Amino acid sequence: MDINQLLEVVKKKIKQNVNCEKIEIEDKTFLHRGHQNFQTDKFHIKIKINSLYLKKMKKIESSKVIHKVLKDELEKYIHSIQILIN
């Protein structure tokens, strides 16, 4: 899976499983290129979610919701994920 496919899958899965008003996803893989553990088939993504539903939760709870939704992608394609809830 390439990064563009991954971004589309992530966005679609979040929209289908989480009540949210807006989602922005960025590829931040370049931040890891020089690292010893860098793998070309694993990506670093930053997700900004506007969601009243998630905003009402504690940060750890909202992160768990997103991690559960993206379980397969986290295991196979995502090296690092940054989640910002607004």
DSSP file (Angstrom, degrees, kcal/mol; ACC not computed):
  #  RESIDUE AA STRUCTURE BP1 BP2  ACC     N-H-->O    O-->H-N    N-H-->O    O-->H-N    TCO  KAPPA ALPHA  PHI   PSI    X-CA   Y-CA   Z-CA
    1    1 A M              0   0    0      0, 0.0     2,-0.1     0, 0.0     0, 0.0   0.000 360.0 360.0 360.0 133.3    0.0    0.0    0.0
    2    2 A D     >  -     0   0    0      1,-0.1     4,-2.3     4,-0.0     5,-0.2  -0.438 360.0-100.0 -90.6 173.1    1.4    3.4   -0.9
    3    3 A I  H  > S+     0   0    0      1,-0.2     4,-2.6     2,-0.2     5,-0.2   0.861 120.0  53.5 -63.9 -37.9    0.9    6.5    1.3
    4    4 A N  H  > S+     0   0    0      2,-0.2     4,-1.8     1,-0.2    -1,-0.2   0.903 110.6  46.7 -66.1 -39.7   -2.0    7.9   -0.7
    5    5 A Q  H  > S+     0   0    0      2,-0.2     4,-2.5     1,-0.2    -2,-0.2   0.923 112.2  51.5 -64.1 -44.0   -4.0    4.7   -0.5
    6    6 A L  H  X S+     0   0    0     -4,-2.3     4,-2.8     1,-0.2     5,-0.2   0.917 107.8  51.5 -60.2 -44.9   -3.2    4.6    3.3
    7    7 A L  H  X S+     0   0    0     -4,-2.6     4,-2.2     1,-0.2    -1,-0.2   0.896 111.5  47.6 -61.2 -40.3   -4.4    8.1    3.8
    8    8 A E  H  X S+     0   0    0     -4,-1.8     4,-2.5     2,-0.2    -1,-0.2   0.912 112.7  48.4 -66.7 -43.1   -7.7    7.4    2.0
    9    9 A V  H  X S+     0   0    0     -4,-2.5     4,-2.7     2,-0.2     5,-0.2   0.929 112.5  48.7 -62.7 -45.7   -8.3    4.2    3.9
   10   10 A V  H  X S+     0   0    0     -4,-2.8     4,-2.3     1,-0.2     5,-0.2   0.933 112.9  47.2 -60.9 -47.4   -7.6    5.9    7.3
   11   11 A K  H  X S+     0   0    0     -4,-2.2     4,-2.5    -5,-0.2    -1,-0.2   0.926 113.6  48.0 -61.2 -45.8   -9.9    8.7    6.5
   12   12 A K  H  X S+     0   0    0     -4,-2.5     4,-2.1     1,-0.2    -2,-0.2   0.915 112.0  48.9 -62.8 -44.6  -12.7    6.4    5.3
   13   13 A K  H  X S+     0   0    0     -4,-2.7     4,-1.4     2,-0.2    -1,-0.2   0.896 112.5  47.6 -65.5 -40.1  -12.4    4.1    8.4
   14   14 A I  H  X S+     0   0    0     -4,-2.3     4,-2.3    -5,-0.2     3,-0.3   0.940 112.2  49.6 -66.0 -45.8  -12.5    7.0   10.8
   15   15 A K  H  < S+     0   0    0     -4,-2.5    -2,-0.2     1,-0.2     5,-0.2   0.873 113.4  47.1 -60.1 -37.5  -15.5    8.6    9.1
   16   16 A Q  H  < S+     0   0    0     -4,-2.1    -1,-0.2    -5,-0.2    -2,-0.2   0.765 123.8  30.5 -75.4 -25.1  -17.4    5.3    9.1
   17   17 A N  H  < S+     0   0    0     -4,-1.4     2,-0.4    -3,-0.3    -2,-0.2   0.530 113.8  54.0-115.4  -8.8  -16.7    4.5   12.7
   18   18 A V  S  < S-     0   0    0     -4,-2.3     2,-0.9    -5,-0.2    -1,-0.2  -0.993  76.6-123.7-133.8 133.6  -16.4    7.8   14.6
   19   19 A N        +     0   0    0     -2,-0.4    34,-0.5    -3,-0.1    35,-0.4  -0.642  53.3 152.9 -74.1 107.3  -18.8   10.7   14.7
   20   20 A C        -     0   0    0     -2,-0.9    31,-0.3    -5,-0.2     3,-0.1  -0.975  46.5-150.5-141.6 154.3  -16.7   13.6   13.5
   21   21 A E  S    S+     0   0    0     29,-3.1     2,-0.3    -2,-0.3    30,-0.2   0.801  82.8   5.1 -90.8 -34.0  -17.1   16.9   11.8
   22   22 A K  E     -A   50   0A   0     28,-1.5    28,-2.8     2,-0.0     2,-0.4  -0.995  56.5-165.3-154.9 144.3  -13.8   17.2   10.0
   23   23 A I  E     -A   49   0A   0     -2,-0.3     2,-0.4    26,-0.2    26,-0.2  -0.999   4.8-178.5-134.7 132.5  -10.7   15.0    9.4
   24   24 A E  E     -A   48   0A   0     24,-2.6    24,-3.3    -2,-0.4     2,-0.4  -0.999   7.3-170.7-126.3 133.6   -7.3   16.1    8.1
   25   25 A I  E     -A   47   0A   0     -2,-0.4     2,-0.4    22,-0.2    22,-0.2  -0.990   1.7-170.3-128.5 132.1   -4.5   13.6    7.6
   26   26 A E  E     -A   46   0A   0     20,-2.7    20,-2.4    -2,-0.4     2,-0.7  -0.927  24.5-125.4-122.1 144.8   -0.8   14.4    6.8
   27   27 A D  E     +A   45   0A   0     -2,-0.4    18,-0.2    18,-0.2     3,-0.2  -0.803  31.9 167.8 -84.8 117.9    2.1   12.3    5.7
   28   28 A K    >   +     0   0    0     16,-3.1     3,-1.9    -2,-0.7     4,-0.2   0.048  35.6 121.3-116.3  22.0    4.9   13.0    8.2
   29   29 A T  G >   +     0   0    0     15,-0.5     3,-2.5     1,-0.3     4,-0.5   0.815  60.9  72.3 -58.0 -33.3    7.1   10.0    7.1
   30   30 A F  G >  S+     0   0    0      1,-0.3     3,-0.7     2,-0.2     4,-0.3   0.742  84.6  69.2 -56.4 -23.2   10.0   12.3    6.2
   31   31 A L  G <  S+     0   0    0     -3,-1.9    -1,-0.3     1,-0.2    -2,-0.2   0.694 104.6  41.0 -68.0 -17.9   10.5   12.9    9.9
   32   32 A H  G X  S+     0   0    0     -3,-2.5     3,-1.8    -4,-0.2    -1,-0.2   0.426  81.1 104.2-109.8  -1.4   11.8    9.3   10.2
   33   33 A R  T <  S+     0   0    0     -3,-0.7    -1,-0.1    -4,-0.5    -2,-0.1   0.820  85.2  44.0 -55.4 -36.9   13.9    8.9    7.1
   34   34 A G  T 3  S+     0   0    0     -4,-0.3    -1,-0.3    -3,-0.1    -2,-0.1   0.502  90.4 111.9 -87.3  -3.6   17.2    9.1    8.9
   35   35 A H  S X  S-     0   0    0     -3,-1.8     3,-1.4     1,-0.1    -3,-0.1  -0.358  74.0-124.4 -75.4 151.3   16.3    6.9   11.8
   36   36 A Q  T 3  S+     0   0    0      1,-0.3    -1,-0.1    -2,-0.1    -4,-0.0   0.844 110.3  47.9 -61.5 -37.2   17.9    3.5   12.2
   37   37 A N  T 3  S+     0   0    0      2,-0.1    -1,-0.3    -5,-0.0    -4,-0.1   0.319  80.4 140.3 -89.1   8.3   14.5    1.6   12.2
   38   38 A F    <   -     0   0    0     -3,-1.4     2,-0.4    -6,-0.2    -5,-0.1  -0.276  28.8-173.5 -60.7 132.3   13.2    3.4    9.1
   39   39 A Q    >   -     0   0    0      3,-0.2     3,-1.5     1,-0.1    40,-0.1  -0.995  24.9-141.7-127.0 133.3   11.2    1.1    6.8
   40   40 A T  T 3  S+     0   0    0     -2,-0.4    -1,-0.1     1,-0.3    -2,-0.0   0.711 102.0  53.7 -68.7 -18.8   10.0    2.3    3.4
   41   41 A D  T 3  S+     0   0    0      2,-0.0     2,-0.4   -39,-0.0    -1,-0.3   0.319  97.9  75.1 -98.6   8.7    6.7    0.4    3.7
   42   42 A K    <   -     0   0    0     -3,-1.5     2,-0.3    36,-0.1    36,-0.3  -0.965  68.0-158.4-121.5 139.2    5.8    1.9    7.1
   43   43 A F  E     - b   0  78A   0     34,-2.9    36,-2.7    -2,-0.4    37,-1.6  -0.782  17.6-138.1-121.8 158.4    4.5    5.5    7.4
   44   44 A H  E     - b   0  80A   0     -2,-0.3   -16,-3.1    35,-0.2   -15,-0.5  -0.970  31.2-177.0-110.8 121.8    4.2    8.3   10.0
   45   45 A I  E     -Ab  27  81A   0     35,-2.2    37,-2.3    -2,-0.5     2,-0.5  -0.919  20.6-150.5-124.5 151.0    0.8   10.0    9.8
   46   46 A K  E     -Ab  26  82A   0    -20,-2.4   -20,-2.7    -2,-0.4     2,-0.5  -0.980  15.4-164.5-117.2 125.1   -0.7   13.0   11.6
   47   47 A I  E     -Ab  25  83A   0     35,-3.4    37,-3.1    -2,-0.5     2,-0.6  -0.948   6.7-168.8-116.5 124.5   -4.4   13.0   12.1
   48   48 A K  E     -Ab  24  84A   0    -24,-3.3   -24,-2.6    -2,-0.5     2,-0.5  -0.959  13.5-175.2-109.8 121.5   -6.4   16.1   13.1
   49   49 A I  E     -Ab  23  85A   0     35,-3.0    37,-3.1    -2,-0.6     2,-0.8  -0.970  20.1-157.7-123.4 125.8  -10.0   15.3   14.0
   50   50 A N  E     +A   22   0A   0    -28,-2.8   -29,-3.1    -2,-0.5   -28,-1.5  -0.903  37.5 148.7 -96.0 111.8  -12.7   17.8   14.8
   51   51 A S     >  -     0   0    0     -2,-0.8     4,-2.3   -31,-0.3   -31,-0.1  -0.905  41.9-165.2-151.9 116.5  -15.2   15.8   16.8
   52   52 A L  H  > S+     0   0    0     -2,-0.3     4,-1.3     2,-0.2    -1,-0.1   0.873  98.0  57.8 -64.5 -35.9  -17.5   16.8   19.6
   53   53 A Y  H  4 S+     0   0    0    -34,-0.5     3,-0.3     1,-0.2     4,-0.3   0.944 113.5  35.8 -58.8 -51.5  -17.9   13.1   20.4
   54   54 A L  H >4 S+     0   0    0    -35,-0.4     3,-1.4     1,-0.2    -1,-0.2   0.839 109.9  63.8 -72.9 -33.1  -14.1   12.5   20.9
   55   55 A K  H 3< S+     0   0    0     -4,-2.3    -1,-0.2     1,-0.3    -2,-0.2   0.796  96.0  59.3 -62.6 -28.8  -13.6   15.9   22.5
   56   56 A K  T 3< S+     0   0    0     -4,-1.3    -1,-0.3    -3,-0.3    -2,-0.2   0.667  97.3  78.7 -73.7 -16.2  -15.9   14.8   25.4
   57   57 A M  S <  S-     0   0    0     -3,-1.4     2,-0.1    -4,-0.3    -3,-0.0  -0.448  94.2 -95.5 -88.9 162.6  -13.6   11.9   26.2
   58   58 A K     >  -     0   0    0     -2,-0.1     4,-2.4     1,-0.1     3,-0.3  -0.460  43.2-109.0 -67.4 152.7  -10.3   11.8   28.1
   59   59 A K  H  > S+     0   0    0      1,-0.2     4,-2.3     2,-0.2     5,-0.2   0.882 118.6  51.0 -55.1 -43.4   -7.4   12.0   25.7
   60   60 A I  H  > S+     0   0    0      1,-0.2     4,-1.9     2,-0.2    -1,-0.2   0.876 110.3  50.1 -64.4 -37.4   -6.4    8.4   26.4
   61   61 A E  H  > S+     0   0    0     -3,-0.3     4,-1.8     2,-0.2    -2,-0.2   0.922 111.1  47.3 -67.4 -44.4   -9.9    7.2   25.7
   62   62 A S  H  X S+     0   0    0     -4,-2.4     4,-1.9     1,-0.2    -2,-0.2   0.888 111.3  52.1 -65.8 -37.7  -10.3    9.0   22.4
   63   63 A S  H  X S+     0   0    0     -4,-2.3     4,-2.7    -5,-0.3    -1,-0.2   0.891 107.0  53.1 -63.7 -39.0   -6.9    7.7   21.3
   64   64 A K  H  X S+     0   0    0     -4,-1.9     4,-2.3     2,-0.2    -1,-0.2   0.879 105.6  54.1 -64.0 -37.5   -8.0    4.2   22.1
   65   65 A V  H  X S+     0   0    0     -4,-1.8     4,-2.1     2,-0.2    -1,-0.2   0.946 112.1  43.6 -60.2 -48.3  -11.0    4.6   19.9
   66   66 A I  H  X S+     0   0    0     -4,-1.9     4,-2.1     1,-0.2    -2,-0.2   0.906 112.7  52.1 -65.3 -42.4   -8.9    5.7   17.0
   67   67 A H  H  < S+     0   0    0     -4,-2.7    -1,-0.2     1,-0.2    -2,-0.2   0.881 109.6  50.1 -62.0 -37.9   -6.3    2.9   17.6
   68   68 A K  H >< S+     0   0    0     -4,-2.3     3,-1.2     1,-0.2     4,-0.2   0.924 110.6  48.8 -66.7 -43.6   -9.1    0.4   17.6
   69   69 A V  H 3< S+     0   0    0     -4,-2.1     3,-0.3     1,-0.2    -2,-0.2   0.865 119.0  39.5 -62.3 -36.7  -10.6    1.6   14.3
   70   70 A L  T 3X S+     0   0    0     -4,-2.1     4,-2.8     1,-0.2     5,-0.3   0.093  77.8 125.0-102.4  22.1   -7.1    1.6   12.7
   71   71 A K  H <> S+     0   0    0     -3,-1.2     4,-1.8     1,-0.2    -1,-0.2   0.893  75.7  43.8 -49.8 -52.6   -5.9   -1.7   14.3
   72   72 A D  H  > S+     0   0    0     -3,-0.3     4,-2.0    -4,-0.2     5,-0.3   0.915 114.9  48.5 -62.9 -44.6   -5.0   -3.4   11.0
   73   73 A E  H  >>S+     0   0    0      1,-0.2     4,-2.8     2,-0.2     5,-1.9   0.876 109.6  53.1 -65.0 -37.3   -3.3   -0.4    9.5
   74   74 A L  H  <5S+     0   0    0     -4,-2.8    -1,-0.2     3,-0.2    -2,-0.2   0.876 111.9  45.8 -64.8 -37.0   -1.3    0.2   12.6
   75   75 A E  H  <5S+     0   0    0     -4,-1.8    -2,-0.2    -5,-0.3    -1,-0.2   0.861 127.8  24.0 -72.3 -35.9    0.0   -3.4   12.5
   76   76 A K  H  <5S+     0   0    0     -4,-2.0    -2,-0.2    -5,-0.2    -3,-0.2   0.831 134.6  11.5-102.3 -37.3    0.8   -3.4    8.8
   77   77 A Y  T  <5S+     0   0    0     -4,-2.8   -34,-2.9    -5,-0.3     2,-0.6   0.593  99.4  81.4-126.5 -15.4    1.5    0.1    7.5
   78   78 A I  E   < +b   43   0A   0     -5,-1.9   -34,-0.2   -36,-0.3     3,-0.1  -0.875  34.9 173.0-109.9 120.7    1.8    2.7   10.2
   79   79 A H  E    S+     0   0A   0    -36,-2.7     2,-0.3    -2,-0.6   -35,-0.2   0.835  77.4  10.0 -84.3 -38.9    5.1    3.2   12.1
   80   80 A S  E     -b   44   0A   0    -37,-1.6   -35,-2.2     2,-0.0     2,-0.4  -0.999  63.7-167.5-146.8 140.8    4.0    6.3   14.0
   81   81 A I  E     -b   45   0A   0     -2,-0.3     2,-0.5   -37,-0.2   -35,-0.2  -0.997   4.3-165.5-134.7 135.9    0.7    8.1   14.5
   82   82 A Q  E     -b   46   0A   0    -37,-2.3   -35,-3.4    -2,-0.4     2,-0.5  -0.984  11.8-164.8-119.1 126.4    0.0   11.5   15.9
   83   83 A I  E     -b   47   0A   0     -2,-0.5     2,-0.5   -37,-0.2   -35,-0.2  -0.954   7.8-176.0-119.7 122.9   -3.6   12.2   16.9
   84   84 A L  E     -b   48   0A   0    -37,-3.1   -35,-3.0    -2,-0.5     2,-0.5  -0.977   7.9-163.6-117.4 124.0   -4.9   15.7   17.5
   85   85 A I  E      b   49   0A   0     -2,-0.5   -35,-0.2   -37,-0.2   -37,-0.1  -0.923 360.0 360.0-110.8 126.6   -8.5   16.0   18.7
   86   86 A N              0   0    0    -37,-3.1   -36,-0.2    -2,-0.5    -1,-0.1   0.334 360.0 360.0-118.3 360.0  -10.3   19.4   18.5
